[in-house]
Amino acid sequence: MGIKDDDGDARRRAVEACSTTPKMSEADFRRFSQFITAELGIKLPPAKKTMLEARLQKRLRALGLGSHREYCEFLFSPQGMEQELAQLIDVVTTNTTHFFREPRHFEILAAKVIPDILRRKGRGRVAVWSAGCSTGEEPYTLAMVLSECAEINPELSFSILATDISTQVLTLAKRAVYAEDRIEGIPEALKRKYLLRSKDRSRRLVRMGPELRSKVNFQRLNFMREFDFREDLDIIFCRNVVIYFDRGTQEELFKRFCGKLIPGGYLFIGHSESLTGMDLPLVQVAPTVYRRT
């Protein structure tokens, strides 16, 4: 099949646009990389230079800046630190998530973890932290699973703290509105029970019901800063978050998590993560599931 002349013109324009895209110097990349690691804990090795360069294009256009050097100077000014830091965080963070991700974790939570906590605590509220909650799929999944547990165990009550460093994803999480193709991982019975469909069916949107939304408290949190919660936690879900940190930062962060877990509390990590070789007061009870000693 031949290529039409107008298609060729479009391709030439795209190539010309790419050729005029400002490039980031090695010095500017090192400055960005060092700052992002210090501020967010996220590693940016030299192989990530092209990715960062591409992701910052939108910010350069929005601010009317012609180079990464100009953006760098603005970012590190007092005005930039106040106005642009949150935008940079949204640019460099990755927010891949979906409902019932790594489903075995939720099976263990319902079948083993909650019964064990209730045996030890008796009545009382179970405090859960979704650390790195992204657009809300994980905490709302937790809310559904724990709500089902509470129907079987009337003595169970719970609250969920959900945190992320990105203000952009937290705004979406609080809205709790999702396209229908985003909820495919939710069992049909739970969809009917906990989700509200848009009155305009052509929009193909759903929203988490008010009983779920009332169980989740969203807050912005930077892991590199001190976090001082008002109460200790029974369960922490921190999955597929620390893979972006270096090993030393990972261990330090998990030590701080352990300091917030009650004795006998549980930590869930992602299946791509490992605590091997870390000096932590944890015992493994299932793959990527640990209990505080």
MIDREN-722808 format. One record per residue (C-alpha): residue number from 1; residue in three letters; x, y, z. Coordinates in nm, 4 decimals. Layout:
REM residues N
(node NUM; ALA; (X; Y; Z)),
...
REM end
This chain:
REM residues 293
(node 1; MET; (0.0000; 0.0000; 0.0000)),
(node 2; GLY; (0.1405; 0.3403; -0.0929)),
(node 3; ILE; (0.1750; 0.6390; 0.1366)),
(node 4; LYS; (-0.0302; 0.9445; 0.0511)),
(node 5; ASP; (0.1489; 1.2755; 0.0023)),
(node 6; ASP; (-0.0281; 1.4306; 0.3030)),
(node 7; ASP; (0.0892; 1.1390; 0.5201)),
(node 8; GLY; (0.4441; 1.2077; 0.4024)),
(node 9; ASP; (0.4064; 1.5748; 0.4920)),
(node 10; ALA; (0.2835; 1.4792; 0.8395)),
(node 11; ARG; (0.5801; 1.2501; 0.8902)),
(node 12; ARG; (0.8239; 1.5220; 0.7801)),
(node 13; ARG; (0.6638; 1.7688; 1.0223)),
(node 14; ALA; (0.6955; 1.5150; 1.3049)),
(node 15; VAL; (1.0638; 1.4597; 1.2258)),
(node 16; GLU; (1.1255; 1.8348; 1.2133)),
(node 17; ALA; (0.9487; 1.8797; 1.5483)),
(node 18; CYS; (1.1630; 1.6090; 1.7044)),
(node 19; SER; (1.4785; 1.7676; 1.5665)),
(node 20; THR; (1.3911; 2.0985; 1.7356)),
(node 21; THR; (1.3183; 1.9369; 2.0728)),
(node 22; PRO; (1.5656; 2.0848; 2.3222)),
(node 23; LYS; (1.8200; 1.8391; 2.4559)),
(node 24; MET; (1.9276; 1.8102; 2.8177)),
(node 25; SER; (2.2954; 1.8514; 2.8952)),
(node 26; GLU; (2.4775; 1.5937; 3.1055)),
(node 27; ALA; (2.5328; 1.8587; 3.3739)),
(node 28; ASP; (2.1636; 1.9445; 3.3921)),
(node 29; PHE; (2.0704; 1.5768; 3.4056)),
(node 30; ARG; (2.3104; 1.5191; 3.6963)),
(node 31; ARG; (2.1583; 1.8138; 3.8791)),
(node 32; PHE; (1.8045; 1.6859; 3.8251)),
(node 33; SER; (1.9046; 1.3301; 3.9136)),
(node 34; GLN; (2.0782; 1.4253; 4.2381)),
(node 35; PHE; (1.7867; 1.6440; 4.3432)),
(node 36; ILE; (1.5220; 1.3817; 4.2627)),
(node 37; THR; (1.7131; 1.1132; 4.4534)),
(node 38; ALA; (1.7591; 1.3397; 4.7557)),
(node 39; GLU; (1.4029; 1.4726; 4.7499)),
(node 40; LEU; (1.2076; 1.1601; 4.6505)),
(node 41; GLY; (1.4472; 0.8691; 4.6990)),
(node 42; ILE; (1.4011; 0.7716; 4.3322)),
(node 43; LYS; (1.7078; 0.6550; 4.1412)),
(node 44; LEU; (1.7691; 0.8163; 3.8022)),
(node 45; PRO; (2.0710; 0.6470; 3.6428)),
(node 46; PRO; (2.2161; 0.7878; 3.3162)),
(node 47; ALA; (2.0021; 0.5434; 3.1167)),
(node 48; LYS; (1.6955; 0.7434; 3.2289)),
(node 49; LYS; (1.8161; 1.0704; 3.0745)),
(node 50; THR; (1.6141; 1.0318; 2.7531)),
(node 51; MET; (1.3014; 0.9422; 2.9512)),
(node 52; LEU; (1.3338; 1.2472; 3.1769)),
(node 53; GLU; (1.4072; 1.4691; 2.8779)),
(node 54; ALA; (1.0879; 1.3544; 2.7060)),
(node 55; ARG; (0.8696; 1.3775; 3.0146)),
(node 56; LEU; (0.9785; 1.7359; 3.0858)),
(node 57; GLN; (0.8792; 1.8613; 2.7398)),
(node 58; LYS; (0.5238; 1.9329; 2.8511)),
(node 59; ARG; (0.6477; 2.1382; 3.1454)),
(node 60; LEU; (0.8826; 2.3400; 2.9237)),
(node 61; ARG; (0.5935; 2.4193; 2.6892)),
(node 62; ALA; (0.3578; 2.5062; 2.9751)),
(node 63; LEU; (0.6102; 2.7486; 3.1231)),
(node 64; GLY; (0.7231; 2.8911; 2.7899)),
(node 65; LEU; (1.0838; 2.7854; 2.8466)),
(node 66; GLY; (1.3227; 2.7044; 2.5652)),
(node 67; SER; (1.5676; 2.4698; 2.7355)),
(node 68; HIS; (1.6133; 2.2305; 3.0237)),
(node 69; ARG; (1.8738; 2.4680; 3.1641)),
(node 70; GLU; (1.6091; 2.7425; 3.1902)),
(node 71; TYR; (1.3726; 2.4940; 3.3565)),
(node 72; CYS; (1.6481; 2.3887; 3.5946)),
(node 73; GLU; (1.7163; 2.7485; 3.6985)),
(node 74; PHE; (1.3455; 2.8145; 3.7500)),
(node 75; LEU; (1.2890; 2.4948; 3.9463)),
(node 76; PHE; (1.5669; 2.5707; 4.1931)),
(node 77; SER; (1.4537; 2.9282; 4.2510)),
(node 78; PRO; (1.2348; 3.0049; 4.5564)),
(node 79; GLN; (0.9371; 3.0584; 4.3232)),
(node 80; GLY; (1.0044; 2.7316; 4.1424)),
(node 81; MET; (1.0322; 2.5326; 4.4647)),
(node 82; GLU; (0.6941; 2.6682; 4.5688)),
(node 83; GLN; (0.5115; 2.6451; 4.2367)),
(node 84; GLU; (0.6803; 2.3762; 4.0274)),
(node 85; LEU; (0.8033; 2.1039; 4.2639)),
(node 86; ALA; (0.4664; 1.9263; 4.2723)),
(node 87; GLN; (0.4584; 1.9305; 3.8898)),
(node 88; LEU; (0.8068; 1.7778; 3.8712)),
(node 89; ILE; (0.7021; 1.5035; 4.1120)),
(node 90; ASP; (0.4067; 1.4174; 3.8893)),
(node 91; VAL; (0.6427; 1.4009; 3.5900)),
(node 92; VAL; (0.8984; 1.1621; 3.7401)),
(node 93; THR; (0.6775; 0.9265; 3.9423)),
(node 94; THR; (0.5302; 0.6091; 3.7938)),
(node 95; ASN; (0.1705; 0.5214; 3.8837)),
(node 96; THR; (0.0963; 0.1773; 3.7409)),
(node 97; THR; (-0.1829; 0.0107; 3.9370)),
(node 98; HIS; (-0.5121; -0.1760; 3.9046)),
(node 99; PHE; (-0.7842; -0.3277; 4.1209)),
(node 100; PHE; (-0.6980; -0.6577; 4.2942)),
(node 101; ARG; (-0.3390; -0.6370; 4.1749)),
(node 102; GLU; (-0.1462; -0.9429; 4.2980)),
(node 103; PRO; (-0.4753; -1.1027; 4.4103)),
(node 104; ARG; (-0.3135; -1.3658; 4.6324)),
(node 105; HIS; (-0.2332; -1.0886; 4.8810)),
(node 106; PHE; (-0.6008; -1.0127; 4.9306)),
(node 107; GLU; (-0.6805; -1.3800; 4.9770)),
(node 108; ILE; (-0.4152; -1.4010; 5.2512)),
(node 109; LEU; (-0.5448; -1.0802; 5.4060)),
(node 110; ALA; (-0.8991; -1.2175; 5.4376)),
(node 111; ALA; (-0.8205; -1.5791; 5.5215)),
(node 112; LYS; (-0.5205; -1.5452; 5.7540)),
(node 113; VAL; (-0.4225; -1.1926; 5.8513)),
(node 114; ILE; (-0.7567; -1.0520; 5.9677)),
(node 115; PRO; (-0.8497; -1.3654; 6.1695)),
(node 116; ASP; (-0.5058; -1.3572; 6.3358)),
(node 117; ILE; (-0.5342; -0.9881; 6.4260)),
(node 118; LEU; (-0.8845; -1.0358; 6.5634)),
(node 119; ARG; (-0.7703; -1.3313; 6.7771)),
(node 120; ARG; (-0.5046; -1.1133; 6.9347)),
(node 121; LYS; (-0.6926; -0.7842; 6.9583)),
(node 122; GLY; (-1.0472; -0.9010; 7.0108)),
(node 123; ARG; (-1.2765; -0.6111; 6.9333)),
(node 124; GLY; (-1.1298; -0.2919; 6.7991)),
(node 125; ARG; (-1.0449; -0.1044; 6.4868)),
(node 126; VAL; (-0.7854; -0.2376; 6.2443)),
(node 127; ALA; (-0.5664; 0.0410; 6.1054)),
(node 128; VAL; (-0.4368; -0.0153; 5.7514)),
(node 129; TRP; (-0.1919; 0.1929; 5.5473)),
(node 130; SER; (-0.1787; 0.1827; 5.1666)),
(node 131; ALA; (0.1642; 0.3407; 5.1087)),
(node 132; GLY; (0.2010; 0.4580; 4.7504)),
(node 133; CYS; (-0.1693; 0.4395; 4.6715)),
(node 134; SER; (-0.1515; 0.5995; 4.3238)),
(node 135; THR; (-0.5010; 0.6628; 4.1783)),
(node 136; GLY; (-0.6770; 0.4688; 4.4538)),
(node 137; GLU; (-0.7239; 0.1190; 4.3181)),
(node 138; GLU; (-0.5332; -0.0476; 4.6028)),
(node 139; PRO; (-0.7042; 0.1264; 4.8983)),
(node 140; TYR; (-1.0483; 0.0789; 4.7459)),
(node 141; THR; (-0.9699; -0.2884; 4.6885)),
(node 142; LEU; (-0.8689; -0.3092; 5.0552)),
(node 143; ALA; (-1.1937; -0.1385; 5.1532)),
(node 144; MET; (-1.3985; -0.3943; 4.9595)),
(node 145; VAL; (-1.2110; -0.6929; 5.1029)),
(node 146; LEU; (-1.2245; -0.5641; 5.4594)),
(node 147; SER; (-1.5931; -0.4739; 5.4264)),
(node 148; GLU; (-1.6607; -0.8337; 5.3264)),
(node 149; CYS; (-1.4582; -0.9530; 5.6274)),
(node 150; ALA; (-1.6589; -0.7245; 5.8563)),
(node 151; GLU; (-1.9853; -0.8856; 5.7427)),
(node 152; ILE; (-1.8504; -1.2220; 5.8602)),
(node 153; ASN; (-1.6835; -1.0771; 6.1722)),
(node 154; PRO; (-1.9108; -0.8084; 6.3233)),
(node 155; GLU; (-1.6410; -0.7263; 6.5789)),
(node 156; LEU; (-1.4188; -0.5933; 6.2971)),
(node 157; SER; (-1.4026; -0.2253; 6.2175)),
(node 158; PHE; (-1.1292; -0.0684; 6.0101)),
(node 159; SER; (-0.9835; 0.2484; 5.8663)),
(node 160; ILE; (-0.7495; 0.2919; 5.5698)),
(node 161; LEU; (-0.4859; 0.5616; 5.5344)),
(node 162; ALA; (-0.3829; 0.6005; 5.1696)),
(node 163; THR; (-0.0801; 0.8120; 5.0816)),
(node 164; ASP; (0.1127; 0.9127; 4.7739)),
(node 165; ILE; (0.3646; 1.1825; 4.6895)),
(node 166; SER; (0.1813; 1.2901; 4.3721)),
(node 167; THR; (-0.0934; 1.5477; 4.4182)),
(node 168; GLN; (-0.2217; 1.4661; 4.0699)),
(node 169; VAL; (-0.2969; 1.1013; 4.1423)),
(node 170; LEU; (-0.4386; 1.1826; 4.4856)),
(node 171; THR; (-0.6916; 1.4160; 4.3235)),
(node 172; LEU; (-0.8048; 1.1315; 4.0982)),
(node 173; ALA; (-0.8125; 0.8853; 4.3889)),
(node 174; LYS; (-1.0354; 1.1125; 4.5968)),
(node 175; ARG; (-1.2801; 1.1486; 4.3057)),
(node 176; ALA; (-1.3041; 0.7678; 4.2951)),
(node 177; VAL; (-1.4329; 0.7710; 3.9368)),
(node 178; TYR; (-1.3006; 0.5063; 3.6962)),
(node 179; ALA; (-1.3597; 0.4002; 3.3370)),
(node 180; GLU; (-1.5349; 0.0645; 3.3070)),
(node 181; ASP; (-1.2298; -0.0985; 3.1509)),
(node 182; ARG; (-1.0315; -0.0122; 3.4677)),
(node 183; ILE; (-1.2548; -0.2247; 3.6934)),
(node 184; GLU; (-1.2232; -0.5552; 3.5091)),
(node 185; GLY; (-1.0295; -0.7098; 3.7987)),
(node 186; ILE; (-1.3150; -0.6603; 4.0463)),
(node 187; PRO; (-1.5408; -0.9676; 4.0950)),
(node 188; GLU; (-1.8911; -0.9140; 3.9582)),
(node 189; ALA; (-2.0552; -0.9569; 4.2983)),
(node 190; LEU; (-1.8414; -0.6787; 4.4455)),
(node 191; LYS; (-1.9076; -0.4517; 4.1475)),
(node 192; ARG; (-2.2806; -0.4825; 4.2025)),
(node 193; LYS; (-2.2435; -0.4309; 4.5750)),
(node 194; TYR; (-1.9981; -0.1413; 4.6029)),
(node 195; LEU; (-1.9855; 0.0479; 4.2704)),
(node 196; LEU; (-2.2169; 0.3138; 4.1307)),
(node 197; ARG; (-2.2641; 0.3406; 3.7547)),
(node 198; SER; (-2.3024; 0.6706; 3.5752)),
(node 199; LYS; (-2.6624; 0.7644; 3.4952)),
(node 200; ASP; (-2.5388; 0.8393; 3.1443)),
(node 201; ARG; (-2.4428; 0.4831; 3.0428)),
(node 202; SER; (-2.2726; 0.6109; 2.7272)),
(node 203; ARG; (-1.9957; 0.7596; 2.9438)),
(node 204; ARG; (-1.9037; 0.4112; 3.0758)),
(node 205; LEU; (-1.7886; 0.5408; 3.4117)),
(node 206; VAL; (-1.8273; 0.4041; 3.7643)),
(node 207; ARG; (-1.7675; 0.5499; 4.1085)),
(node 208; MET; (-1.6814; 0.3843; 4.4351)),
(node 209; GLY; (-1.9847; 0.3879; 4.6641)),
(node 210; PRO; (-1.9999; 0.6246; 4.9624)),
(node 211; GLU; (-1.9503; 0.3455; 5.2179)),
(node 212; LEU; (-1.6142; 0.2634; 5.0600)),
(node 213; ARG; (-1.5071; 0.6237; 5.0206)),
(node 214; SER; (-1.5811; 0.6905; 5.3872)),
(node 215; LYS; (-1.3310; 0.4211; 5.4896)),
(node 216; VAL; (-1.0325; 0.5760; 5.3094)),
(node 217; ASN; (-0.8422; 0.8876; 5.4162)),
(node 218; PHE; (-0.6089; 1.0209; 5.1461)),
(node 219; GLN; (-0.2993; 1.2230; 5.2354)),
(node 220; ARG; (0.0081; 1.3433; 5.0523)),
(node 221; LEU; (0.3293; 1.1932; 5.1922)),
(node 222; ASN; (0.6944; 1.1975; 5.0892)),
(node 223; PHE; (0.8755; 0.8873; 5.2181)),
(node 224; MET; (1.1937; 1.0949; 5.2479)),
(node 225; ARG; (1.0302; 1.3080; 5.5165)),
(node 226; GLU; (0.9355; 1.2041; 5.8684)),
(node 227; PHE; (0.5894; 1.0533; 5.8947)),
(node 228; ASP; (0.4265; 1.0741; 6.2325)),
(node 229; PHE; (0.0881; 0.9052; 6.2333)),
(node 230; ARG; (-0.1370; 0.9416; 6.5337)),
(node 231; GLU; (-0.1702; 0.5690; 6.5805)),
(node 232; ASP; (0.0317; 0.2561; 6.5186)),
(node 233; LEU; (-0.0712; 0.0348; 6.2304)),
(node 234; ASP; (-0.1920; -0.3226; 6.2067)),
(node 235; ILE; (-0.1270; -0.3665; 5.8345)),
(node 236; ILE; (0.0928; -0.1900; 5.5782)),
(node 237; PHE; (0.0641; -0.2457; 5.2033)),
(node 238; CYS; (0.3725; -0.1024; 5.0295)),
(node 239; ARG; (0.3895; -0.2841; 4.6983)),
(node 240; ASN; (0.5963; -0.2059; 4.3903)),
(node 241; VAL; (0.7041; 0.1284; 4.5331)),
(node 242; VAL; (1.0547; 0.0832; 4.6748)),
(node 243; ILE; (1.1844; -0.0769; 4.3547)),
(node 244; TYR; (1.2666; 0.2780; 4.2447)),
(node 245; PHE; (1.4923; 0.3349; 4.5507)),
(node 246; ASP; (1.8487; 0.2199; 4.6092)),
(node 247; ARG; (1.9036; -0.0704; 4.8496)),
(node 248; GLY; (2.0142; 0.1438; 5.1431)),
(node 249; THR; (1.7105; 0.3697; 5.1137)),
(node 250; GLN; (1.4841; 0.0635; 5.0906)),
(node 251; GLU; (1.6181; -0.0827; 5.4148)),
(node 252; GLU; (1.5936; 0.2473; 5.5995)),
(node 253; LEU; (1.2357; 0.2913; 5.4822)),
(node 254; PHE; (1.1332; -0.0605; 5.5868)),
(node 255; LYS; (1.2867; 0.0004; 5.9319)),
(node 256; ARG; (1.0659; 0.3070; 5.9658)),
(node 257; PHE; (0.7649; 0.1034; 5.8551)),
(node 258; CYS; (0.8435; -0.1555; 6.1217)),
(node 259; GLY; (0.8539; 0.1228; 6.3778)),
(node 260; LYS; (0.4920; 0.2064; 6.2939)),
(node 261; LEU; (0.3660; -0.1546; 6.2928)),
(node 262; ILE; (0.2251; -0.2994; 6.6133)),
(node 263; PRO; (0.3911; -0.6231; 6.7350)),
(node 264; GLY; (0.2243; -0.8918; 6.5261)),
(node 265; GLY; (0.1325; -0.6423; 6.2540)),
(node 266; TYR; (0.1727; -0.7329; 5.8877)),
(node 267; LEU; (0.3716; -0.5888; 5.5969)),
(node 268; PHE; (0.2852; -0.6703; 5.2335)),
(node 269; ILE; (0.5426; -0.5914; 4.9633)),
(node 270; GLY; (0.5410; -0.6393; 4.5866)),
(node 271; HIS; (0.6412; -0.9674; 4.4251)),
(node 272; SER; (0.9265; -0.7902; 4.2445)),
(node 273; GLU; (1.0700; -0.6726; 4.5787)),
(node 274; SER; (1.2826; -0.8482; 4.8401)),
(node 275; LEU; (1.3858; -0.8003; 5.2033)),
(node 276; THR; (1.6678; -1.0550; 5.1779)),
(node 277; GLY; (1.9747; -0.9455; 5.3738)),
(node 278; MET; (1.7974; -0.6613; 5.5541)),
(node 279; ASP; (1.8160; -0.6377; 5.9333)),
(node 280; LEU; (1.4443; -0.6057; 6.0090)),
(node 281; PRO; (1.2214; -0.7313; 6.2949)),
(node 282; LEU; (1.0058; -0.9325; 6.0537)),
(node 283; VAL; (0.9313; -1.2984; 5.9891)),
(node 284; GLN; (0.7999; -1.4225; 5.6561)),
(node 285; VAL; (0.4581; -1.5877; 5.6729)),
(node 286; ALA; (0.3938; -1.6165; 5.2981)),
(node 287; PRO; (0.5703; -1.5008; 4.9818)),
(node 288; THR; (0.6110; -1.1197; 5.0150)),
(node 289; VAL; (0.4044; -1.1163; 5.3378)),
(node 290; TYR; (0.5767; -1.0515; 5.6723)),
(node 291; ARG; (0.4758; -1.0248; 6.0391)),
(node 292; ARG; (0.6337; -0.7867; 6.2912)),
(node 293; THR; (0.8081; -0.9790; 6.5710)),
REM end
